Amino acid sequence: MQKMILAAGAVFGLLGGVSASPVLAQQSEVLFSHKQWKVELVAWDDGVLGCQATVCTRDESFSLWTFQDSSVQLQFYSKAWDFGEGDTADLVIQVDKKPQWNLNKAELYQNSVLFTLPDNDAAIELIVEVAKGNVVYLRSADGGSVQNYTLSGSRASIDALISCGDVITQQKPSNPFN
């Protein structure tokens, strides 16, 4: 709990920096780290805030993002990928040996696969599976293996992500026209 309070304090500290001075295209501050995971508050130059929980190796990562509009996005990244911009693909993810989840029309953008979760109970169920899981597998639509990521430490990190998300959804973007 103390870490959550410190994380909230760091969020407000960075928010103060965002409103008090111009920022670069993106600033981030680590709020929490546990095992191979870290949770960051990210601020863009237009005043938009996001929270990111990431597990990464040297060349790959899996992230969950939350934004001020309460949307949640999955991001799979690899230095080996080069998708360009504007393409989509149907993919599948699986946590441990649980049933698979279809990510239809996932956005392929440069080195990332991006998928915005729907605002429903199924999305919450997926996030809970990730929090409780050991491994998440990313596969092609036909089930071919693409990548897998450890989920060790994900429970505490997702709790920190949720706390960060709760704070940023209360903030107004610094642009009064948004």
Secondary structure, 3 states (H helix, E strand, C coil): CHHHHHHHHHHHHHHHHHHHCCCCCEEEEEEEEECCEEEEEEEECCCCEEEEEEEECCCEEEEEEEECCCCEEEEEEECCCCCCCCEEEEEEEEECCCCCEEEEEEEEECCEEEEECCCCHHHHHHHHHHHHCCEEEEEECCCCEEEEEECCCHHHHHHHHHHHHHHHCCCCCCCCCC
